[in-house]
């Protein structure tokens, strides 16, 4: 409660004289209203001093006795009225003070209960704070572990990216080699086809030419043989009687026939050997063509496998990026938990007691 203002005796004396000049008795309530407050003891002491001062003035010997008696009677009547009114006001003031004291005691008891509640709330808040501190420590440890895992994942991602870059370079190099090999294989296959077709045409042409040559040679031999036989027949007809000539003609005929057959067989063997040699060359050309085709197929399979590996690497890179995003979301969630934990604890502890916010001032009181 605010302390009453300090009132001097001069202020009290001026207020009392002002009331008396206005035709009013300087009672306790009027003086207190005039002065704007004041303690009962101080006002009572000032009022007694003012009464003694008035009494001393009334005892001045220069005044007549009847005037002095009238003044004393008036003074006694005013004093009696003032004393009666002062006692009534004093009783009312005592009752008011008693009521205010009872209210103060009730307020004091209520504040004491509120202080106990605030202390219990403070203890509960401290316990919650200890739990939140432990959770914060765990969250920080988890956050540090997550940051370590994230750093390791980033390093692995960098290694995988470098490996992917090398693989892409290898794939591009292999693709270029395969393209070159395919072009070379296609050119080799086209060249082999051309050579094979040219060789086949040459062999067939030479075989046909040899056959025609041997047919012409055979016709020439047959014609020569017929001439010989005709000549021998004529000679035999002329010398029908000579058995030796006939026998010699037959022997000559057989020799000529055997020579012609031997020449034909020798030429046929030579043609067969030449044809076999050409067939071997053709087979070698076909084998070379098959090898080129096999190499081209292997290069194509290698290119397809490289493409599959590149796609798998793309899937792996996508998975690593997804894992990185999940780790970042986990780190953000844990940071949000660390940030919102004390705030949620304060919100939960706040509604427990409405006096928790004023507990420090209560404790000091």
JONOR-V590340 format. One record per backbone hydrogen bond with DSSP energy under -0.5 kcal/mol. NH is the residue of the N-H (numbers start at 1). CO is the residue of the C=O. Records with the same first field share a line. If there is no record, write none. Layout:
# JONOR-V590340
NH=CO ; CO
This chain:
# JONOR-V590340
12=8
13=9
14=10
15=11
16=12
17=13
18=14
19=15
20=16
21=17
22=18
23=20
24=19
27=25
31=27
32=28
33=29
34=30
35=31
36=32
37=32
43=39
44=40
45=41
46=42
47=43
48=44
49=45
50=46
51=47
52=48
53=49
54=50
55=51
56=52
57=53
58=54
59=55
60=57
63=60
68=64
69=65
70=66
71=67
72=68
73=69
74=70
75=71
76=72
77=73
78=74
79=75
80=76
81=77
82=78
83=79
84=80
85=81
86=82
87=83
88=84
89=85
90=86
91=87
92=88
93=89
94=90
95=91
96=92
97=93
98=94
99=95
100=96
101=97
102=98
103=99
104=100
105=101
106=102
107=103
108=104
109=105
110=106
111=107
112=108
113=109
114=110
115=111
116=112
117=113
118=114
119=115
120=116
121=117
122=118
123=119
124=120
125=121
126=122
127=123
128=124
129=125
130=126
131=127
132=128
133=129
134=130
135=131
136=132
137=133
138=134
139=135
140=136
141=137
142=138
143=139
144=140
145=141
146=142
147=143
148=144
149=145
150=146
151=147
152=148
153=149
154=150
155=151
156=152
157=153
158=154
159=155
160=156
161=157
162=158
163=159
164=160
165=161
166=162
167=163
168=164
169=165
170=166
171=167
172=168
173=169
174=170
175=171
176=172
177=173
178=174
179=175
180=176
181=177
182=178
183=179
184=180
185=181
186=182
187=183
188=184
189=185
190=186
191=187
192=188
193=189
194=190
195=191
196=192
197=193
198=194
199=195
200=196
201=197
202=198
203=199
204=200
205=201
206=202
207=203
208=204
209=205
210=206
211=207
212=208
213=209
214=210
215=211
216=212
217=213
218=214
219=215
220=216
221=217
222=218
223=219
224=220
225=221
226=222
227=223
228=224
229=225
230=226
231=227
232=228
233=229
234=230
235=231
236=232
237=233
238=234
239=235
240=237
242=239
243=241
246=242
247=243
248=244
249=245
250=246
251=247
252=248
253=249
254=250
255=251
256=252
257=253
258=254
259=255
260=256
261=257
262=258
263=259
264=260
265=261
266=262
267=263
268=264
269=265
270=266
271=267
272=268
273=269
274=270
275=271
276=272
277=273
278=274
279=275
280=276
281=277
282=278
283=279
284=280
285=281
286=282
287=283
288=284
289=285
290=286
291=287
292=288
293=289
294=290
295=291
296=292
297=293
298=294
299=295
300=296
301=297
302=298
303=299
304=300
305=301
306=302
307=303
308=304
309=305
310=306
311=307
312=308
313=309
314=310
315=311
316=312
317=313
318=314
319=315
320=316
321=317
322=318
323=319
324=320
325=321
326=322
327=323
328=324
329=325
330=326
331=327
332=328
333=329
334=330
335=331
336=332
337=333
338=334
339=335
340=336
341=337
342=338
343=339
344=340
345=341
346=342
347=343
348=344
349=345
350=346
351=347
352=349
353=350
356=353
358=355
359=356
362=358
363=359
364=360
365=361
